[in-house]
Amino acid sequence: MPVHPIPIPDPSPERRVFTNRTLNMRKIKAIGYDMDYTLTQYNAEAWEECAFGHARARLEALGWPVKELVFDAGMVSRGLVIDLELGNLVKASRFGWIVRAAHGTRILEYRQLRRAYSGTIIDLAEERYVFLNTLFSLSEASLYIQCVELLDEGLLPSGIGYRELFGAVRDAIDSAHRDGSLKADVLADPERFIVLDEDIVASLLDQRHAGKRLMLITNSEWSFASQIMTYTFDRYLPEGQTWRDLFGTVIVSSAKPGFFTSSNPLYKVVDEERGLLQPHHGSIEAGGVFFGGNARLVEQYLGVSGDEILYVGDHLYGDVHYSKALLRWRTALILQELESEIRVLTDFLPTQERLAALMKQKEHLEAQLSALRLAALRSRDAYADPMFEVDDPDTAIAETRSLLVALDDQIAPLAIEAGKLRNEAWGLMMRAGADKSLLARQVERYADIYTSRVSNLLYPGPYATYRIGRLDLPHDPHPPRDLH
């Protein structure tokens, strides 16, 4: 019986869901969601600028000369690494090789980069390195690299090194989150900080009506989470419904990643107006609001575990690493910056195709030069017959080198332009030159799927199969390449 064609929605490239491991949504029984930068999209520059300002004020109160420092989104990017030993900000490839570095706000020249990092491979397990794996890291990194310059100028208290400096900056950022001053600013002016998305409600309603049990599991405290969720969701729900009707379980102050690794006790919010708690020794209850707890209690409550649960979050380690590595939950990572990254890549595509064609020509000329040099070597030393005869190998070699130089003159400006896409200082988030970036490798390892926002799950929907196709290997056969 023929299948009648139906119009299948095809979202724009930046709104698609990308797959690292095949995920059949029909097998998912429950979906847990983080809130900040996941269910709720923030204006990252506004949020991080505000966090920067609060942290700067705390350092200024210590007598540090930081009053003139300003948040610079162009000098930082998710996926970079802080080197606490040298006070540098670096970008690495998937294998840990450092391809670009800055000391303070100054990008290191190639020779300086080689001198500092020749033979060094970034190992994120080492205490020397701090990985910027979430948008919340941007204010911290921007403040740190500017304070590195103050430290180098001798303007900070004696006895502080690059490592101690980072500790002070992190304490200042954390205190702005802990004492509620930053969140108070957000709640006072939500239009400035929150990016609304009306599609997200339809996506969650689809999941709920398809039989998925939805949970909110956030590190934010109840007083903040309830107001943010109300602002973000309630306007798009049918009259008489609130965001609480979407989620069967709400867990706040979850202390991720400890939520996935520990046996932290569970408390119930018994007075939602004042946020009063009482210890809760039974199982999690449907419709309640809970504080703390741990992932094993969630599995007991749901009656499912492992790959029947999908967790969706924006924090590479706090959300998807531990839930994947320890619990074998399925994972979805939200990378808000993907939208801008894919847009610039789409616009750059004609230039990228031109660059790729030039690189193929270069590969051909390099192979030709190698063959000519080998033929000349065999002719000169007579240890073997040349593979082919060349009347004047020196002239042929010189002509080929000249062609390569001319080709490099065409390639260089295009390669430089490609290296500045999206962020002039650091380039693309998911690439390090022609290779994957260290961030891309971490996403590949721990996120089954990734996308720019939760509402992108609206299509193809709760019955979809996100399938990974056959991956090319370097030795796979390819059709002959046209080099002309």
LINFEN-V992507 format. One record per residue. N is the residue number from 0. PHI is phi as a letter, one per 40 degrees, with the letter a starting at -180 (NA if undefined). Layout:
n=<N:N>
phi=<PHI:PHI>
This chain:
n=<0:1:2:3:4:5:6:7:8:9:10:11:12:13:14:15:16:17:18:19:20:21:22:23:24:25:26:27:28:29:30:31:32:33:34:35:36:37:38:39:40:41:42:43:44:45:46:47:48:49:50:51:52:53:54:55:56:57:58:59:60:61:62:63:64:65:66:67:68:69:70:71:72:73:74:75:76:77:78:79:80:81:82:83:84:85:86:87:88:89:90:91:92:93:94:95:96:97:98:99:100:101:102:103:104:105:106:107:108:109:110:111:112:113:114:115:116:117:118:119:120:121:122:123:124:125:126:127:128:129:130:131:132:133:134:135:136:137:138:139:140:141:142:143:144:145:146:147:148:149:150:151:152:153:154:155:156:157:158:159:160:161:162:163:164:165:166:167:168:169:170:171:172:173:174:175:176:177:178:179:180:181:182:183:184:185:186:187:188:189:190:191:192:193:194:195:196:197:198:199:200:201:202:203:204:205:206:207:208:209:210:211:212:213:214:215:216:217:218:219:220:221:222:223:224:225:226:227:228:229:230:231:232:233:234:235:236:237:238:239:240:241:242:243:244:245:246:247:248:249:250:251:252:253:254:255:256:257:258:259:260:261:262:263:264:265:266:267:268:269:270:271:272:273:274:275:276:277:278:279:280:281:282:283:284:285:286:287:288:289:290:291:292:293:294:295:296:297:298:299:300:301:302:303:304:305:306:307:308:309:310:311:312:313:314:315:316:317:318:319:320:321:322:323:324:325:326:327:328:329:330:331:332:333:334:335:336:337:338:339:340:341:342:343:344:345:346:347:348:349:350:351:352:353:354:355:356:357:358:359:360:361:362:363:364:365:366:367:368:369:370:371:372:373:374:375:376:377:378:379:380:381:382:383:384:385:386:387:388:389:390:391:392:393:394:395:396:397:398:399:400:401:402:403:404:405:406:407:408:409:410:411:412:413:414:415:416:417:418:419:420:421:422:423:424:425:426:427:428:429:430:431:432:433:434:435:436:437:438:439:440:441:442:443:444:445:446:447:448:449:450:451:452:453:454:455:456:457:458:459:460:461:462:463:464:465:466:467:468:469:470:471:472:473:474:475:476:477:478:479:480:481:482:483>
phi=<NA:c:c:c:c:b:c:c:d:b:c:c:d:c:b:c:b:b:b:b:b:d:b:c:c:c:c:c:c:a:b:b:b:c:b:c:g:b:c:b:c:b:c:c:c:c:c:c:c:c:c:d:c:c:c:d:c:c:c:c:c:c:g:c:c:b:d:c:c:b:c:b:c:c:c:b:a:d:g:c:b:c:c:c:c:b:g:b:b:b:b:b:c:c:c:g:c:c:b:a:a:b:b:g:b:b:c:c:c:d:c:c:c:c:c:c:b:d:g:c:b:c:b:c:c:c:c:c:b:b:c:c:b:a:c:c:c:c:c:c:c:c:c:c:c:c:c:d:c:c:c:c:c:g:c:b:d:c:g:c:b:c:c:c:c:c:d:c:c:c:d:c:c:c:c:c:c:c:c:g:c:c:c:c:c:c:c:c:a:c:c:c:b:b:b:c:a:c:c:c:c:c:c:c:c:d:c:c:c:c:g:c:c:c:b:b:b:b:c:c:c:d:c:c:d:c:c:c:c:c:c:c:b:c:c:b:c:d:d:g:b:b:d:c:c:c:b:c:b:b:b:b:f:c:f:c:c:d:d:c:b:b:b:d:c:b:b:b:c:c:b:c:c:b:g:c:b:a:d:b:b:c:c:c:b:c:g:c:b:b:b:g:g:a:c:c:c:c:c:c:c:c:g:b:a:f:c:c:b:b:b:b:a:b:c:d:c:c:b:c:c:c:c:c:c:c:b:g:c:c:b:b:b:c:b:d:c:d:c:c:c:c:c:c:c:c:c:c:d:d:c:c:c:c:c:c:c:c:c:c:c:c:d:c:c:c:c:c:c:c:c:c:c:c:c:c:c:c:c:c:c:f:c:a:c:c:c:a:c:b:c:b:c:c:c:c:c:c:c:c:c:c:c:c:c:c:c:c:c:c:c:d:c:c:c:c:c:c:c:b:c:g:b:c:c:b:g:c:c:c:b:b:g:c:c:c:c:c:c:d:c:c:c:c:c:b:b:c:b:a:a:c:a:c:c:c:c:d:b:c:h:c:b:c:b:c:b:c:c:c:c:c:b:d:c:c:c:b:c:d:c:c:c:b>
